[in-house]
Amino acid sequence: MVDEYGFPRDPDMDHAGLILDNFVYCSRAAEGVDDAEVDRIIEWSQRRNVERAITGVLVFGSGIFFQWIEGPPDEVEKLVASLHGDPRHYDIVPLDRSVENRERLYPNWEMERVGAEDIREVLQEALESAEDENNIATLQRILKHLDLAPIEALGRN
């Protein structure tokens, strides 16, 4: 029995959903990370994360990543640890973390390229709800980066 194509479902599980760990974050792309590198990240992640029953969405635009990850708690925990060691991005700001019994919001990995204004809106909303001082400072730094650099240059960072 599967909950979505390719993801095994525990037969004892309630029909309301699965126990899913959710991790939402944003970060800045390291120098040299461009659209082609993001395409490689997505391709590799799609293959690897099917094995781990992890799904989600990755948004990349203006040198900023925004990602929602969902999956089994132990697998998401391993992925979060690897994200913090990944040199392709920095200024990682956790925006949400929860464990819930529900259906998947993103049954397949998706990717979307967005403009600076769309990224700015997401980050501004995150800043308005942020409580951690380090997250506030990092979000302000990312927003300042968006304000200071021309959009064309941001996409190359």
N, C-alpha and C positions, 0 to 999 in steps of 0.2 A: 504494500500500500504506500502511496506517495502523496505528499501534500502539494507539491508542485513537481513538474517534470524533473526527474532525476534526483529528487531529495526524498530519502526514505522517511516514513512517518511511523512513529511508535504506535502499534495497534491499541495500546492501553490509553492513548492520549485522548483527552476530551475533544469533541468535535469543534469546540470554540476556537481552537488554535493550537499553537506550539509554544513551548517555553523558548523565547527568543531574547538574547542579549542584544541591545541596541547601543551603538556608539556613533555619535555624530561629532564631527570636528571640522575645523578649517585650518589651513596652513599655507605658508608661502612656498612657492616652487624655488628650488635652488637654481643658481645660474646654470644655464645650459639645458634646463628642462623645457622642452618645447612641445608643440602639438604631436610631433612624431614620437617623442619619448612617452607622452601620455597615452598614445595609441598602443605602444608596446606594453605599458603598465596594465592597461585594460585587457589586452589579449592574454597576457600571462595570468592576471587575476581571475579572469573568467575560467580558465582551465583549472587553476589551483583551487579556487574557492568552491567549485562544484564538488570536489572531493571532500571539502570541509563543511558542506551544507551552509556556506555563507553567501548571502546575496546583499544587494544594496545598490546605491547609485553614487556615481562620482561626477561632480561638476568641476570643470576646469575652465578658467577664463581670466585674462589679465594677470597671469602669474599666480593665481590663487586657486587652491584646491578646496572644495567643500565635499565632504563625503558622509553618507549615512550607511552604516554597516549593520547587518542583522544576521543572527545565526545562533547556534548552540553556545551557551555561555563559555564553556572551556575553549572552544575554537576561536571565539571572538577575543577572548583574553589573550591568546597566543598572537593573534593578528595585531591587536593593539600594541603589544610589546614590540613586535617587529616594526610597526609604523614609527615608533619612537626612535628606532635605530636606523631608519632609512635616510641616507644622505641626500635623497632627491627632494627633500622638503625640510622646512624648519618653521619656527614660531607656531608650533602645533597648539591649537586652542580647543580643548574639549568643550563642546557646546551642550551635549546631553549624554547621559548614560543611564540605562534602565534595563530591567529584566521584566518581561511581560509574557502573559499567556495570550497569544493572538495569532492571527493569520499574518503572513508576510506582506509587507507593503511593497517590496520590490522583489518579485519572484525571479527576475532575471537581472543581471548586471546591465546597467544603462550608462550612457555617457552623454553629456550635453556640453557644448561650447557656448559660453555666454559672454556678454559684453561687460565692461567695467561697471556700468550703472547697475546691472542686475546683481553682480557680486557685491557691490557697495550696499545695496538694499539688504541683502542677506546678512552681511557683517554688521550693519547698523542695528538691525533688529536683535542680533546676538549681543551686541554691546549694551543695548537698552535693558536686556534681561540678565546680563552677567553679574555675578556677585563676587567672584574670586578676583582679588586685586591683580594677580599676575595675568589672568585672562583679560581683564579690562585693559591693562597696559599693552598687552600684545595685540588685542583687537584695535586699539587706538593707533598703534604703530603700523599695522597693516593698512588701515584706512588712510593714514598719512601717506604711506607709500603709493596708494592709488591716487591720491590728490596731487602728488609731486611729479610723478613720472608720466610721460605721454603714453597713451594707451598702446601705441605700436610697440614701445619699448617694454611695457609690462608683459605683453604676450611672449616676448623672447626670454624673459627671466625665469 
